[in-house]
Amino acid sequence: MAINLELPKKLQAVLEKGHQGAAEMLRPISRKYDKAEHAYPVELDTLASLFEGISEAKTLSLAGADAFTAGEGSEKNVNGANMSALLNALEVSWGDVALLLTVPYQGLGNAAISSVATKEQLERFGKVWAAMAITEPSFGSDSAAVSTTATLDGDEYVINGEKIFVTAGSRATHIVVWATVDKSLGRAAIKSFVVPREHPGVIVERLEHKLGIKASDTAVIRFDNARIPKENLLGDPEVKVDKGFGGVMETFDNTRPIVAAMAVGVARAALEELRTILTDAGIEISYDKPAHAQSAAAAEFLRMEADWEAGYLLTVRSAWQADNKIPNSKEASMGKAKAARVGTDITLKTVEMAGTAGYSEEALLEKWARDSKILDIFEGTQQIQQLVVARRLLGLSSAQLK
């Protein structure tokens, strides 16, 4: 099946609406909330209502877990819900990635719900605002090291443990918590649970102060005998040792392309600003002459633009595969690794090439450089993505290649 790199007309509307919202609603308040860390951007309620209205019209997929499942049909070559959600993330991140991460009902936990939830659970949780809680004080990228426990007690699970770096953890209405139902069974016993944030036993311990994405809250959350209905365990409650960790890891096949799209959006914003700066300085960027025949600044810009294009295409490919029900684990990690690295490279190089203008808070270049770094860390670091790709290419398990 061949991939068509031309976006269909219906997705052009996604680009236009996303870009319009980013330009008119996010860019104007970007610096305001970068300086007011932990203050809730009330302006985002309007944007959330716009996204929700569009989604309910069944024309575009923007909000909630159904952004990754809606519009599925029998077409042989589909550019659908996953592509729509990805392009929306890209365009809104062009405006401000930190504000995207705190738009109501756009949480990464929504992708987790869509990955493993049953049909009945999608009806219950498809429109909640869900954060995702994976990382713990004892581990970072090794998601299989989860020590938070979920113990079945009658018709309820009792959850105990601590999660750190929970994006939107103090604002989302629900939290998708990764916990083990039986430590003795290893990876296969790790399940996802939907837990209301305002629930007995759920304690937001503190909010982190961060290098970037300051408009997005990042919380430390402790679960102290938090009791939830057993129906809140996402997907199949049975522990299948032979399947291993695969069921839960499907979550990342949805979320990694979205994070890659965020990096692509931030990098494009930086490239566009740099082009303006270079043009105003009288530096010509030509596509008719080889790079070595142009100024050093123009040649560097062309290199970064080509790198950006590679990251963009890999990212789009992984979403297209998801829409066409083609396994995309390898490509999702390839896109995340490439786009995230491109994002940090381009934003930092732009600060350097812009000189004092890039380092000053008068422009947003320095902010984009700070914001982009997290996109190369969360949802799996560069090294983790390379491991995933290597395992897929070599046909090795995580135990065989660490």
C-alpha positions as CSV (number, residue, x, y, z in Angstrom):
1,M,0.0,0.0,0.0
2,A,1.5,3.3,-1.1
3,I,1.4,6.4,1.1
4,N,-0.1,9.5,-0.5
5,L,1.9,12.6,0.8
6,E,-0.8,15.0,-0.4
7,L,-3.2,15.8,2.3
8,P,-6.9,15.4,1.4
9,K,-9.1,18.5,1.3
10,K,-10.9,17.5,4.5
11,L,-7.6,17.7,6.4
12,Q,-6.8,21.1,5.0
13,A,-9.6,22.3,7.3
14,V,-7.8,20.8,10.2
15,L,-4.6,22.8,9.3
16,E,-6.6,26.0,8.8
17,K,-8.6,25.8,12.0
18,G,-5.6,24.7,14.1
19,H,-3.4,27.4,12.6
20,Q,-6.0,30.1,13.1
21,G,-6.5,29.2,16.7
22,A,-2.7,29.1,17.3
23,A,-2.1,32.4,15.6
24,E,-5.1,34.3,17.1
25,M,-5.4,32.8,20.5
26,L,-2.2,31.2,21.6
27,R,0.7,33.3,20.3
28,P,-0.7,36.5,21.9
29,I,-0.7,34.9,25.4
30,S,2.4,32.7,24.9
31,R,4.8,34.9,26.8
32,K,2.2,35.9,29.5
33,Y,1.9,32.3,30.7
34,D,5.5,31.5,30.2
35,K,6.2,34.1,32.9
36,A,3.2,33.1,35.0
37,E,4.1,29.4,35.7
38,H,1.3,27.4,37.3
39,A,-1.4,30.1,36.5
40,Y,-4.3,28.5,34.6
41,P,-4.7,30.0,31.1
42,V,-8.4,30.8,31.2
43,E,-8.4,31.8,27.6
44,L,-8.0,28.1,26.7
45,D,-11.6,27.4,27.8
46,T,-12.7,29.1,24.6
47,L,-10.3,27.1,22.5
48,A,-11.5,23.8,24.2
49,S,-15.1,24.7,23.4
50,L,-14.2,25.3,19.8
51,F,-12.5,22.0,19.5
52,E,-15.4,20.2,21.2
53,G,-17.9,21.7,18.9
54,I,-15.9,20.7,15.8
55,S,-15.6,17.2,17.1
56,E,-19.3,16.8,17.8
57,A,-20.0,17.9,14.3
58,K,-18.2,14.7,13.2
59,T,-16.2,16.6,10.6
60,L,-12.7,16.6,12.3
61,S,-11.1,14.7,15.1
62,L,-9.6,17.0,17.6
63,A,-10.6,16.3,21.2
64,G,-10.8,13.3,23.5
65,A,-10.0,9.7,23.1
66,D,-12.2,9.4,20.0
67,A,-9.7,11.6,18.2
68,F,-7.7,8.4,17.6
69,T,-10.7,6.1,16.8
70,A,-13.3,8.1,15.1
71,G,-14.0,8.0,11.4
72,E,-12.9,4.4,10.9
73,G,-14.3,2.9,7.7
74,S,-13.7,0.4,5.0
75,E,-11.6,2.6,2.7
76,K,-8.4,1.0,1.4
77,N,-6.3,4.1,1.8
78,V,-7.4,6.3,4.8
79,N,-6.2,9.6,6.0
80,G,-8.5,9.9,9.0
81,A,-8.7,10.4,12.7
82,N,-5.1,9.8,13.7
83,M,-3.8,12.0,11.0
84,S,-6.3,14.7,11.9
85,A,-5.3,14.7,15.6
86,L,-1.6,14.8,14.6
87,L,-2.0,17.7,12.2
88,N,-4.0,19.6,14.8
89,A,-1.3,19.0,17.4
90,L,1.3,20.2,14.9
91,E,-0.5,23.4,14.1
92,V,-1.4,24.3,17.7
93,S,2.2,23.6,18.8
94,W,3.3,26.1,16.2
95,G,1.4,28.6,18.3
96,D,2.6,27.3,21.7
97,V,3.3,23.7,22.7
98,A,2.9,24.4,26.5
99,L,-0.6,25.8,26.0
100,L,-1.5,22.8,23.8
101,L,-0.5,20.5,26.7
102,T,-3.0,22.3,28.9
103,V,-6.0,22.6,26.6
104,P,-8.9,20.9,28.3
105,Y,-9.8,17.4,26.9
106,Q,-6.5,17.2,24.9
107,G,-4.5,15.2,27.5
108,L,-2.1,12.4,26.6
109,G,-4.2,10.1,28.7
110,N,-6.9,10.3,26.1
111,A,-4.7,8.5,23.7
112,A,-4.0,5.9,26.3
113,I,-7.7,5.4,26.8
114,S,-8.3,4.9,23.0
115,S,-5.5,2.4,22.8
116,V,-6.8,-0.2,25.2
117,A,-10.3,0.7,26.3
118,T,-13.3,-1.5,25.5
119,K,-16.2,-0.1,23.6
120,E,-18.2,0.4,26.8
121,Q,-15.2,2.2,28.4
122,L,-14.8,4.5,25.4
123,E,-18.4,5.6,25.9
124,R,-17.8,6.4,29.5
125,F,-14.3,7.9,29.2
126,G,-14.1,9.0,25.6
127,K,-14.7,12.7,26.4
128,V,-12.9,13.1,29.8
129,W,-9.8,15.2,30.2
130,A,-7.2,12.6,31.0
131,A,-3.6,13.0,32.1
132,M,-1.2,10.1,31.9
133,A,0.8,8.9,35.0
134,I,3.6,6.5,34.2
135,T,7.0,7.8,35.6
136,E,7.9,7.1,39.2
137,P,10.7,8.4,41.5
138,S,12.6,5.1,41.0
139,F,12.5,5.1,37.2
140,G,12.2,7.3,34.1
141,S,12.0,5.7,30.6
142,D,11.8,2.1,31.8
143,S,8.0,1.8,31.9
144,A,8.2,-1.8,32.8
145,A,9.6,-0.9,36.2
146,V,6.3,0.3,37.5
147,S,6.0,-0.3,41.2
148,T,2.6,1.4,41.8
149,T,0.2,-1.4,42.8
150,A,-3.5,-2.0,42.1
151,T,-4.9,-4.7,44.4
152,L,-8.3,-6.2,43.7
153,D,-10.6,-6.0,46.8
154,G,-14.1,-7.2,46.0
155,D,-15.5,-5.0,43.2
156,E,-12.7,-2.4,43.6
157,Y,-9.1,-1.9,42.9
158,V,-7.0,-0.3,45.6
159,I,-4.2,1.8,44.2
160,N,-1.1,2.8,46.1
161,G,2.1,4.5,44.8
162,E,3.5,7.8,43.6
163,K,3.8,9.2,40.1
164,I,6.0,12.1,39.0
165,F,6.1,14.4,36.0
166,V,2.3,14.0,35.3
167,T,1.5,16.5,32.6
168,A,-1.8,18.4,33.3
169,G,-1.9,16.3,36.5
170,S,-3.5,19.1,38.6
171,R,-5.9,20.3,36.0
172,A,-7.2,17.2,34.2
173,T,-10.4,15.6,35.4
174,H,-9.1,12.1,35.3
175,I,-5.7,10.4,35.4
176,V,-4.7,7.2,33.5
177,V,-2.5,5.4,36.1
178,W,-0.1,2.6,35.2
179,A,0.0,0.1,38.0
180,T,0.9,-3.6,38.5
181,V,-1.8,-6.0,39.6
182,D,0.8,-8.7,40.5
183,K,4.5,-7.9,40.8
184,S,5.4,-11.6,40.6
185,L,4.1,-11.7,37.0
186,G,6.4,-9.0,35.7
187,R,5.5,-6.8,32.8
188,A,2.4,-8.6,31.8
189,A,0.7,-7.6,35.0
190,I,1.0,-3.8,34.3
191,K,-2.4,-2.4,33.6
192,S,-3.9,1.1,33.0
193,F,-6.6,2.5,35.3
194,V,-8.8,5.5,34.9
195,V,-8.9,7.4,38.2
196,P,-10.8,10.7,38.8
197,R,-8.4,13.3,40.0
198,E,-10.8,14.6,42.7
199,H,-11.1,11.3,44.4
200,P,-10.4,10.0,47.9
201,G,-6.8,8.9,48.2
202,V,-5.6,10.9,45.2
203,I,-3.2,13.6,46.5
204,V,-1.5,16.2,44.3
205,E,1.7,16.6,46.3
206,R,3.3,19.5,44.4
207,L,3.8,21.2,41.0
208,E,7.2,21.2,39.4
209,H,9.2,24.3,38.3
210,K,10.6,23.6,34.9
211,L,13.0,24.8,32.2
212,G,10.2,25.0,29.6
213,I,6.5,24.4,28.9
214,K,5.8,26.6,31.9
215,A,2.2,27.1,30.9
216,S,1.6,23.4,31.4
217,D,1.3,22.1,34.9
218,T,3.5,19.1,35.8
219,A,2.5,17.4,39.0
220,V,3.7,14.8,41.5
221,I,0.7,12.7,42.5
222,R,0.4,10.2,45.4
223,F,-2.2,7.4,45.5
224,D,-3.0,6.4,49.1
225,N,-5.5,3.5,49.1
226,A,-7.4,5.1,46.3
227,R,-10.4,2.8,45.6
228,I,-11.9,2.7,42.1
229,P,-14.4,0.4,40.5
230,K,-12.8,-2.7,38.9
231,E,-14.5,-1.6,35.6
232,N,-12.0,1.3,35.5
233,L,-9.2,-1.1,34.5
234,L,-8.8,-0.3,30.9
235,G,-9.1,-3.2,28.5
236,D,-8.8,-6.9,29.4
237,P,-8.2,-7.5,33.2
238,E,-6.7,-10.9,32.5
239,V,-2.9,-11.1,32.9
240,K,-1.5,-12.8,29.8
241,V,2.1,-13.6,30.5
242,D,2.6,-14.8,26.9
243,K,1.6,-11.4,25.5
244,G,3.9,-9.6,27.9
245,F,4.0,-5.8,27.9
246,G,2.6,-5.4,24.4
247,G,-1.0,-4.4,25.2
248,V,0.1,-1.5,27.4
249,M,2.8,-0.4,25.0
250,E,0.2,0.2,22.3
251,T,-0.5,3.4,24.1
252,F,2.9,4.8,22.9
253,D,2.0,4.0,19.3
254,N,-0.7,6.6,19.6
255,T,1.1,9.2,21.8
256,R,4.6,9.2,20.2
257,P,3.4,10.5,16.8
258,I,1.5,13.3,18.6
259,V,4.7,14.3,20.6
260,A,6.7,14.1,17.3
261,A,4.1,16.5,15.8
262,M,4.6,18.9,18.6
263,A,8.3,19.0,17.9
264,V,7.6,19.5,14.2
265,G,5.3,22.4,15.0
266,V,7.8,24.2,17.3
267,A,10.6,23.7,14.8
268,R,8.6,25.1,12.0
269,A,7.8,28.2,14.1
270,A,11.5,28.7,14.7
271,L,12.4,28.2,11.0
272,E,9.8,30.7,9.9
273,E,11.0,33.3,12.3
274,L,14.7,32.7,11.3
275,R,13.8,33.1,7.6
276,T,12.3,36.5,8.4
277,I,15.4,37.6,10.4
278,L,17.7,36.5,7.6
279,T,15.7,38.1,4.9
280,D,15.5,41.4,6.8
281,A,19.3,41.2,7.1
282,G,19.6,40.9,3.4
283,I,20.6,37.3,3.3
284,E,19.2,35.4,0.3
285,I,18.1,31.8,0.6
286,S,18.0,30.2,-2.9
287,Y,16.6,26.9,-3.9
288,D,18.2,27.2,-7.4
289,K,21.8,27.2,-6.2
290,P,23.6,24.5,-4.2
291,A,24.2,25.2,-0.6
292,H,28.0,25.6,-1.0
293,A,27.4,28.5,-3.4
294,Q,25.4,30.5,-0.9
295,S,26.3,32.2,2.3
296,A,27.0,30.2,5.4
297,A,23.7,31.3,7.0
298,A,21.7,30.4,4.0
299,A,23.4,27.0,3.7
300,E,22.7,26.3,7.4
301,F,19.1,27.3,7.0
302,L,18.7,24.9,4.0
303,R,20.2,22.1,6.1
304,M,17.8,22.6,8.9
305,E,14.8,22.8,6.6
306,A,15.8,19.5,5.0
307,D,16.1,17.9,8.4
308,W,12.7,19.3,9.4
309,E,11.2,17.8,6.3
310,A,12.5,14.4,7.2
311,G,11.1,14.6,10.7
312,Y,7.7,15.8,9.3
313,L,7.4,13.0,6.8
314,L,8.3,10.3,9.3
315,T,5.8,11.7,11.7
316,V,3.0,11.8,9.1
317,R,3.8,8.3,8.0
318,S,3.2,6.8,11.5
319,A,-0.2,8.5,11.7
320,W,-1.1,7.2,8.3
321,Q,-0.2,3.7,9.3
322,A,-2.4,4.0,12.4
323,D,-5.3,5.1,10.3
324,N,-4.8,2.2,8.0
325,K,-4.4,-0.3,10.8
326,I,-0.8,-1.1,9.9
327,P,1.4,-1.8,12.9
328,N,3.4,1.4,13.5
329,S,5.5,0.8,16.6
330,K,8.8,1.1,14.7
331,E,7.7,4.1,12.7
332,A,6.2,5.8,15.7
333,S,9.6,5.6,17.5
334,M,11.5,6.6,14.3
335,G,9.3,9.7,13.9
336,K,9.5,10.6,17.6
337,A,13.3,10.2,17.6
338,K,13.9,12.2,14.5
339,A,11.4,14.9,15.0
340,A,12.3,15.5,18.6
341,R,16.0,15.7,17.8
342,V,15.3,18.0,14.9
343,G,13.1,20.2,17.1
344,T,15.9,20.8,19.7
345,D,18.5,21.2,17.0
346,I,16.6,23.8,15.0
347,T,15.3,25.8,17.9
348,L,18.8,26.0,19.5
349,K,20.5,26.8,16.2
350,T,17.9,29.5,15.5
351,V,18.8,31.2,18.9
352,E,22.4,31.0,17.9
353,M,22.0,32.4,14.4
354,A,19.6,35.2,15.6
355,G,22.3,36.4,18.1
356,T,21.0,38.9,20.7
357,A,17.5,38.7,19.1
358,G,17.5,35.0,19.7
359,Y,18.6,35.2,23.3
360,S,16.3,38.1,24.3
361,E,12.8,37.7,25.6
362,E,11.7,40.3,23.1
363,A,11.1,37.4,20.7
364,L,9.9,33.9,21.3
365,L,12.9,32.1,20.0
366,E,14.5,31.5,23.4
367,K,11.2,30.2,24.7
368,W,10.8,27.7,21.8
369,A,14.3,26.4,22.5
370,R,13.4,25.8,26.2
371,D,10.0,24.3,25.3
372,S,11.4,21.9,22.6
373,K,13.8,20.0,25.0
374,I,11.0,18.2,26.8
375,L,9.8,16.8,23.5
376,D,13.0,14.8,23.2
377,I,12.5,13.4,26.8
378,F,8.9,12.5,27.6
379,E,7.1,9.7,25.9
380,G,10.5,8.0,25.8
381,T,14.0,9.5,25.4
382,Q,16.1,9.5,22.3
383,Q,17.9,6.4,23.5
384,I,14.6,4.5,24.2
385,Q,13.3,5.3,20.7
386,Q,16.5,3.9,19.2
387,L,16.2,0.8,21.3
388,V,12.6,0.3,20.1
389,V,13.7,0.7,16.5
390,A,16.6,-1.6,16.8
391,R,14.5,-4.3,18.4
392,R,11.9,-4.1,15.6
393,L,14.6,-4.2,12.9
394,L,16.5,-7.1,14.5
395,G,13.5,-9.0,15.7
396,L,14.7,-9.1,19.3
397,S,12.8,-8.8,22.5
398,S,13.5,-6.2,25.2
399,A,15.1,-8.9,27.3
400,Q,17.5,-9.7,24.4
401,L,18.4,-6.1,23.6
402,K,18.7,-3.7,26.4
